[in-house]
């Protein structure tokens, strides 16, 4: 019997969003998640962070711990963000065992950004069929700026220090239940607070984060104009 493997029908689209921050946009959320699952979870998973694991191992883990017996990962996430240095490490560990989707992803990145530049680069991954695509891209760019831009990170950490401890604790507990790793909570909080639409709750708290995001985004666009 001929072996058939579903792969991405449409090639993802590469784009430079701002200085050293790049995006890869997939046609739909399924292709996005099934292409990124091992790379993203190598970066942030509470269980598999920094380790080699197979897709089957992750499906078992997710289905039991988060999916009530089903692999709901492709409908649980709408965007991913990964530092270039992490992708370099992932290539070194997973290189000989890449799935077809993963090989396509890495090939596109290397066609556009040299491996030697990955240490100073950040990559975000989204899907066209996301109803909140603009927000998702902004959210992931906020992660990128927090990771590789010292000026942005300094200002954000100053804002975080002014947030009530109870607010940070309650928000952090919610993120942990969603499957985020403890060490990334501050990064997630700043990304949500910096890019959520301002009509939502805690408006007075989010306005400073949004203003800070807009200020630094404008600076990075001037540094490396996007055509």
DAMOLIN-V724768 format. One record per residue. N is the residue number from 1. SS is DSSP state (H for helix, E for strand, - for the rest). PHI is phi in whole degrees, -180 to 180 (999 if undefined). OMEGA is omega in whole degrees, 0 to 359 (* if undefined). Layout:
n=(N;N)
ss=(SS;SS)
phi=(PHI;PHI)
omega=(OMEGA;OMEGA)
//
This chain:
n=(1;2;3;4;5;6;7;8;9;10;11;12;13;14;15;16;17;18;19;20;21;22;23;24;25;26;27;28;29;30;31;32;33;34;35;36;37;38;39;40;41;42;43;44;45;46;47;48;49;50;51;52;53;54;55;56;57;58;59;60;61;62;63;64;65;66;67;68;69;70;71;72;73;74;75;76;77;78;79;80;81;82;83;84;85;86;87;88;89;90;91;92;93;94;95;96;97;98;99;100;101;102;103;104;105;106;107;108;109;110;111;112;113;114;115;116;117;118;119;120;121;122;123;124;125;126;127;128;129;130;131;132;133;134;135;136;137;138;139;140;141;142;143;144;145;146;147;148;149;150;151;152;153;154;155;156;157;158;159;160;161;162;163;164;165;166;167;168;169;170;171;172;173;174;175;176;177;178;179;180;181;182;183;184;185;186;187;188;189;190;191;192;193;194;195;196;197;198;199;200;201;202;203;204;205;206;207;208;209;210;211;212;213;214;215;216;217;218;219;220;221;222;223;224;225;226;227)
ss=(-;-;-;-;-;-;-;-;-;-;-;-;E;E;E;E;E;E;-;-;E;E;E;E;E;E;-;-;H;H;H;H;H;H;H;H;H;H;H;H;H;H;H;H;-;-;-;-;-;-;-;-;-;-;H;H;H;H;H;H;H;H;H;H;H;-;-;-;-;-;-;-;H;H;H;-;-;-;E;E;E;E;E;H;H;H;H;H;H;H;H;H;H;H;H;H;H;-;-;H;H;H;H;H;H;H;H;H;H;H;H;H;-;-;H;H;H;H;H;H;-;E;E;E;E;E;E;-;-;-;-;-;H;H;H;H;H;H;H;H;H;H;H;H;H;H;H;H;-;H;H;H;H;H;H;H;H;H;H;H;-;-;-;-;H;H;H;H;H;H;H;H;H;H;H;H;H;H;-;-;-;H;H;H;H;H;H;H;H;H;H;H;H;H;H;-;-;-;-;-;-;-;H;H;H;H;H;H;H;H;H;H;H;H;H;H;H;H;H;H;H;H;H;-;-;-;-)
phi=(999;-70;-82;-123;-124;-73;-124;-61;-70;-110;-69;-61;-99;-92;-153;-87;-84;-165;-53;68;-120;-125;-121;-129;-107;-95;-67;-145;-68;-64;-62;-57;-68;-75;-83;-100;-54;-75;-69;-64;-77;-63;-84;-126;-62;-62;-104;-108;-53;78;-114;-85;-155;-89;-63;-61;-62;-73;-59;-61;-63;-63;-60;-79;-91;-130;-108;52;94;-126;-86;-93;-52;-64;-111;-101;-128;-122;-172;-136;-142;-144;-65;-58;-63;-70;-64;-59;-65;-65;-59;-63;-87;-103;-51;-81;-124;-70;-77;-59;-63;-68;-63;-61;-58;-65;-61;-63;-61;-72;-71;-113;-135;-68;-58;-67;-95;-62;-61;-103;-115;-138;-124;-122;-135;-139;-128;-63;-83;-73;-66;-117;-59;-61;-63;-61;-63;-62;-59;-71;-63;-60;-62;-61;-64;-64;-80;-115;-113;-65;-65;-63;-61;-62;-66;-65;-62;-66;-66;-62;-66;-95;-79;-56;-57;-63;-66;-65;-65;-64;-67;-64;-62;-63;-66;-63;-66;-76;111;-72;-84;-55;-68;-108;-63;-60;-63;-67;-60;-66;-67;-69;-70;-81;-128;-67;-63;-76;-82;-80;-63;58;-56;-62;-79;-78;-55;-61;-66;-67;-62;-64;-60;-62;-61;-75;-63;-62;-64;-71;-68;-69;-68;-143;-55;-89;-80)
omega=(180;179;182;179;179;176;181;181;181;179;178;183;180;178;170;182;176;187;174;176;188;178;173;185;180;182;180;186;179;180;177;186;181;175;188;192;183;179;180;184;169;181;192;186;175;184;189;182;177;185;171;177;179;177;180;178;181;177;178;181;183;184;182;187;186;188;181;177;180;178;184;183;183;177;182;184;181;179;181;177;185;176;179;180;178;179;176;179;180;179;181;184;186;190;182;182;180;171;184;179;181;179;178;181;183;179;180;180;183;175;186;181;181;181;180;180;184;182;181;185;177;185;175;187;184;180;181;186;176;181;181;187;182;178;181;179;179;179;181;175;177;175;181;180;180;183;191;182;186;181;179;182;179;180;180;180;177;178;180;182;181;179;180;182;181;179;180;181;181;179;179;178;178;180;178;179;180;178;178;178;188;184;182;186;180;179;179;180;182;180;178;183;182;189;177;179;191;179;183;183;177;183;184;180;187;182;179;179;181;178;179;178;182;180;183;177;178;179;182;177;177;181;180;185;177;182;*)
//
